C-alpha cells in the first residue's frame, strides 16, 4: 500500500495536482486533558453514572459479579465436558529446520494513575472516568521516576489502552518521549463494571484531537469494548503477546490496567506502578 501511495503522489505531482499533505504524528508533550465543553465530552460526574444512588451502584455491581461468575462457570463446565484429552503423535512437534525464533521483547507494563473509580466502589458507576487530582500527582511522580530509569531511553514504542485514564497516564508519564504512540483496544480492562466502559472512537477523537494521528486509531471500531468471560480474557492476553512478538520494535512500553496486567505478571500493580517483563 505504501508503494501505491508513493506512485499516486508522483502521478498527481506530474500532472500539476498538489498532493494532500498529511500532518506528521508528533508525540504529545503533556498529559491529555478533557476540554471544558462538558456537553460534548462529559467529565466524571454523578450525572454520568449508570446508577447515581450509592446503594443502587453497589446492588447493580453485585448483580454483574454474579452474572460474570456464572458465565465463567458455564464455560469451564462446557470445556471439561466437551474437550477430552487426545493422544497426540509427538513427532509432529519436531521443530522446523528453517524456523528462526523471534528475538525476545522487553516490555514495560505501566498501570494507570488513580481514577475516580479507584477511590470507592460507589464510583464504579462512572463511565470511563479520568484521573483524579491524586492520580495526576501520581503521573507526575511516575514521570520523574521514569526519567531516572536508565532502561527507559531505549523505548521505541508506547502502546496505550483507549480508556481515558490510561491515555492520560501515558501522555503524562512519558511526556517528552520521542517514541510514537499506538492505540490498542487489546490493552483495555475487562468489562467488569461501568467504569470499564469506553468512549466511542468518534467521541475519543472529539475529546482528544491529539490522538487523531496515533497509529491504530483509524482502524478502531466505533465500539471497541465487550463483555468477556475469564477464558475470553486469557485469550486476549495471548493475542496481546502475539501482537508484541509481531512488532519490529524490541523495547516497548504498555500503559493499561491492573486486571489485565495481573494475568500477565501474576500480581496486581499499584496505581502508576510498573514492571519490566520479557516476552518470548
N, C-alpha and C positions, 0 to 999 in steps of 0.2 A: 504493500500500500504506500510505503514511503517513496518507492520508485515511481509509481503512478502519480503521486502528488508532485514530485520533482518535475516530471515530464510535463504535467499540466501547467505548472508555473512557467516553465520555459516556453510553452506554446503561447500562453497569454502574453508574456513579455515580448515575444517575437512579433505579435500582431498588435502591439501597442495598447494592450488592455492591462491596466495595473492589477497586479495580484493582490488578494486580500492579505493584509498584514495581521498575523495572529500575535497578540502580545505575549511576551515571554513570561512563563510562570516563575515568579520570584518568591523565594521563601519568605514567610512573614517575619517581621522584626519585633512583634509584640503579641501578647495574648489576644485572641479573638474576643470581641465584646458584642453582646446583643445591642442593636440600635435602640434608641428611645421610643420608636414607634411601636407601642405595645399592641395596637390593633393588628399589625401585620406580623410581628414577631413577639408573641406573648411571653412575658417573663414568668418566672416561677412564683405564682401567686395562688392563694386558696381557690380562686375562681377557675383555675386551670386544673383542678383536681378532679379525678373520677368521682370520689366521694368526699365532699367538703367537710362533713362532720367526722371528727376523730374516731368515734366508736364505729361508724359505718366503714371507715377506712380499714380498721382492724378486722372487722367481720368480713369485709369484701376480700381482704388478703387471705384470711383463714380459709375461705371457700376456694380461692385459687390454689392454695397449697394442697388441699385435699384433692383437687382435680388433677394437679400435676403428679402427685404421688400415685394416684390411681392409673394415670397414663403410663408411668414408669413400670408399675407392677404388671399391668396388662401386657406391655411389650416384652418384659422379661419372661413372663409365662409363655407367650407365643414363641419366643426364641427357643426356650427349653423344650417345648413340645414338638416343634417343627424342625429343629436343626440338630439332628443326632450326629455324633461323630462318625466320620467315614474313614476307612483305611485308605491311605494315600501312598502311592509308589514314591519312595524317597529319591529316586533317580531324577525325577522331574525338577528337583531343586538344585541340580548341578549348575553352578554359575556359568554364564555365557562367557566364552573365551574373549570376545571382543567388547565386553561390557566394562566401562570405566566408571567407577563410583564417583558421585558428585562430591566435591570438597565440602567439608563441614562448614556451617554458617554460624557466626557469632551473633546472637540476638539479645538485645537489651529489652526486657519486658518491664514496662512502667505502668503502674496503676494511676488512675486519675486522682485529683485532689478531692477534698470533701465537697459533696453536693448537698443540697437541702435534704435529700432522701437519706443521707448518712447520719443526720442529726437525730432522727427519731423515726420509728415505724409509722407514726402519724403522717409523715411526709411522703410515704411510699406512693401516695395517690397523685403526686405531681407528675406531669408529663414532661419527659426529657429535661430534668432540672439542670440549671447551670451551677457553677461553683458558688459557694458561699464566700463571705469575706475571709473566713478561716481557710477555705480551700485556695483562695487566691494567694494568701500568705504562704501556704504550703508549696504552691507552684513557684513562688519567688525563691523560697528556700531550696527547692529542687533545682532551680536554675543555677544557684550558687554551687550546690553540690556537684552538679554535672560539669561545671566549668573546672572544678578541681580534680575531676576523674580523668586520669591520663588515657583511659580506654575510650573516651567519648570522641576524641578528634577523628578517629578513622571511620566514624559512622557515615555510611554512604546513602542511607535512605531512612526516612521517618514515616512509618505506617500508622494510620490513625483510625480509630473507630468513629463512625458517623454520629455518635451521641455527643451532645454539646459539651458535657463535662470533660470528655476525652480530647476533643478538639482544642478546648481552652487550655488544658494541661499541656498538650503537645506544643502549641504555639507559644506558650509562656515559658515552659521548661526548656525548650530548645531555641528560644529567641536568639537570633544572630547566627544560627547554624546555616551553612550553605547547602546542606543536604536537601534534596527535593522531598515534597510531601506526597503521600499516596493515601487516598481514602479507600478503606477496605471494610465492607459490611461483615466479612468473616470475623472481624475483631469485636463485633457487638456483644453486649452482655446477653445472657439467657433471659428471655422474656418471662421473668418470674413475678413482676409487679408492674403497675402502670408507669413507674419511673424508668423502666427499661424500654418503653415505647419511644420510638424516634420521631423526628420531624420528616415529612416527605422530602424528596430530593428537591422539588421546586421550592419548598419553604426554606430548606437549608441554603440554597443559592440566594434567596431573597434576604435572608437574615445575615448571611456571611458571604458577601460578594467576593472576598479574598480567596475562597475555595474554588471559584469558578474554573480555574485552570489547573487545579490539582489533578494529578493522574488518578484515574478511577472514577471521578465524579461523573463524567459524561456517560459512563457505562452502567451507572447505578439505576436499578428500577425505582419507580416512584415510591413504592412501599418496599423497604429492604429488610424489614424485621418480620418474624413469625414465631408462633408458639412451637416449642421443641420439647421432646422427651429427653431424658438423660442420654439415651442411645444416640439421638439426633445430635446432641451437643458434642458427644465424643467423636462422632463422625465429622462434625465441623472442625474440631481440633485437628483431626488428621488431614482434612482439606487445607487447613491453615499451614500445617507443616509442609505439605506438598507445595503450596504456593511459595513458601520461603525457599525451599530447595530449588524451585524453578527460576528464581530471580538470579540475575547475574551478580548482584551485589554480595559481598562476603560479610559485611558488618551492617546490621540492620537494627533500628530502634522501633519498638512497637508500643503504642500507647493505647491502653484499653482498660479492662475491668477485672476486678478481683475474682469473680466467679469463674470466668473463662480461664484466667491465668492459673487458678488453683488446679485445674485439670491438666495443666502443662508442668507446673513447678512442684505440685504436690503440697502446697501450703498457700495460705491467703495473704497477699501483700497488704500492707497498711496503705492508707491514702498517700499518694506520691512516693510510695516505696518502689524500689526497682531491684532487679536481679538479672545478671547475665546468665545465659544458657546456650549451650552448643547444640545445634540441630543438625543431625546427620541423616 
